[in-house]
Amino acid sequence: MSQKKSLSATFLAGSVSGTCTTLLLQPLDLVKTRLQISATATAGASCGIGPSPVLVRGGMIATFSSVVQHEKISGLWRGLSPSLSRCVPGVGLYFTTLTALQQNLIPENRKATAVEYLALGGLARSLTCAALLPVTVVKTRFESGNFQYSGVMTALRNVKAQEGLRGLYSGGSATILRDAPFSGLYYLFYSKGKDYVAQFHDR
């Protein structure tokens, strides 16, 4: 029973942190997406693929200014709904999965090794990414400004109807290959750092 309570508390804490970080950092996420799309469009145009895009030159600051100029301040939070739909349960699910894996795979009488920390972080992230990939696809499309959906559920239905399940899971392999090593290393450095600080404090 105590383990279930711990997992519930972990999910709640993760979801709250996901809500706060999404609300605060959505503008940066949107600008990142716009810059990536602009770079892709530029490469395509230079190779004669597709129409020549309208580019925002000057990088991040220029993109911020362009969004505010053409879409007002609220435009910086375009895609907030799918971002919350992904990050609120996603962060909660990640930390819950991570906690459950560690409780069930690592004996209580010893600490995890560096390799185990790396594997736990990567596996938890991979499972979370796979579960929430359709929402991630919709989030990116919202932020791009190239798609007009009335809501997250409508977008999911439209993508599935027009592109099938492959559309909902497009980019899945690349996403997991990017996020799993990052989360594995993040959890490794966090856990080892916490252990070293605790040892130093106890001296």
N, C-alpha and C positions, 0 to 999 in steps of 0.2 A: 504493500500500500504506500509506503514512504517513497518507493521508486516512482510510482504513478504520480504522486503529488509533486515530486521533483521535476518530472518531465512536463507536467502541466505548467508549473511555475516557469520552467525554462522556455516553453513555447510562448507564454504570455509576455515574459521579459523580452524575448527576441522580437515578437510582433510589435511591441511598443517602441523598441529601438528602431525597427524598420520603418515605422510610421514617422518618427521624428527625423531620421536621416533623409527619407524620401522627400518630405515637405521642405527641408532645408536645402537639399542638393539637387532637386529636380532641374533647376535652370542650368546647372553645369552638365547634367546628363543630356539635356536637350541640345546644348551647344556642341557637345562631343558628337552626338548623332549627326547634327547638321554638317559639322566639319568632315566627318567620315563620308557622308553622302556626297558632299561637294568634291572631295578628293577622288571618289569613285567616278563621279560624273565627268570630272576633268580628264581622267585617264581614258574614259570611254570616248569622249569627244576628240581627244588627240589622236585616237586610233581610228576615227571615223565611225564610231559606234554610237548610234543614238543622236539626239539633238544636242546642240551646243548649250551647256547649262549657263544660267545666270549665276555668276560666282560672287561671293563676298570675300574680298581680299583683305588681308591684315590679320587673319587668325581669330583667336578667341574673342578679343575685345570687339573687333569689327562685327563678328557674328552676333554677339550680345546686342550691340547697337542696332544692327539690322533687324533683329527680332523685335526689339522694343519699338523701333520706328514703324515697322509694317504691321505688327501684330499687337502692339501695346505691351505694357508690363505683364499683363496676364498671359501673353503668348509665351513667356519664359516657363510657364507651368503647363504648357500643352503636353498632353500625354500623362498628366498626373494620375488620372483614374486608373489606367492600366499599370502604371508604376506602383501605385498603392496595392492594386490587385495582385501584383507579383511580389513586392517586397514585404508587405505586412505578413502574409502567411509564409512567404519564402524565408525570411530571416528566422521566424519562429520555427519553421520546419527544419532549417539547417541546424540550428543549435539543439533542437530536440533530437534530431537524428544523430548528431555528433555525441550528445550525452548518452543516448541509448546504446550506440555502438561501443563507447568506452566502458559503460557499465557492464555490458554483456561479453565483451571480448578481452578486456584487460583485467586481470585478477586484482582484487582490492588490496592485496598485501604488497603491491609494488607499483612503481610509476611506469608509465609507458616509455618505451625507448624512442629515440629520435625517428627511426624508421616507422614505428607504430603511430607516432603523432602525425607524421607526413601522410601515412595511409588513411588514418581516420579522417583527417581534414579533407583529403581529396575524395574519398568515398562518400562522405556526407554531402559534399558539394555536388558530386556527380548525380546522386539520387535526387537532390533538390532541383538541380537544373533540368533533369529529365521530366520531373513531375510538373514543372512550371514553364516549360519551353513554349507552349502555345501562347501563353500570356506574354512572354518575352517577345515573341514575334509581333504580336499586336502592339505592344508598347513601342517598339522601334518604328513601326509604321505610323503610329500616332505622332511621334516626335518628328518624323521626317517632314510632315506637312504635305506629303504627296497623296495621302489617303484621307477621305472624309467619312468617318464612321460616327454613328450617333451614340455608341457606347461599346463597352468591352464585349458583352455577350453578342451584340449585333456583329461586331468585327470578327469574333471567333466563328460565328455561323457563316458569314460571308466568305471567309478564307477557306473554311471546310467545303462549302458548296462549290466554290470556283476552282480551288486548287487541291482539294482532298486532304487527307491526313499528312501527305508529304509537305503541303504548304504550311500546316500548323507546326511541323517539326523541322522546317527548313533551317539550316545552319546549326543543327543540334550537335553534330560532331565537333565543329569548330568551337562552339560555345563551351562544351565540356573540356576539350583539349586546352582551352585558355583558362577556364575557371578552376578546374580541379587541381592543377599544379600550384596555382596562386593560393588557393585555400589551404592546400596541404602545407606549403611553406609558411603561410601566415600562422596557421595553428601550431606548427613546429616552433617557430621563433617566439610566438606568444607564450607557449607553455614552458619552453626552456628558459625564457627570460623571466617568467614568473617564479620558476624554481630557483634561479640564481639570486633574484632579489630576496626571496624568502630566506635562503641560506645566509646571505649577507646580513639581513636584518637580525637573524638569530645569533650572530656572532657576538 
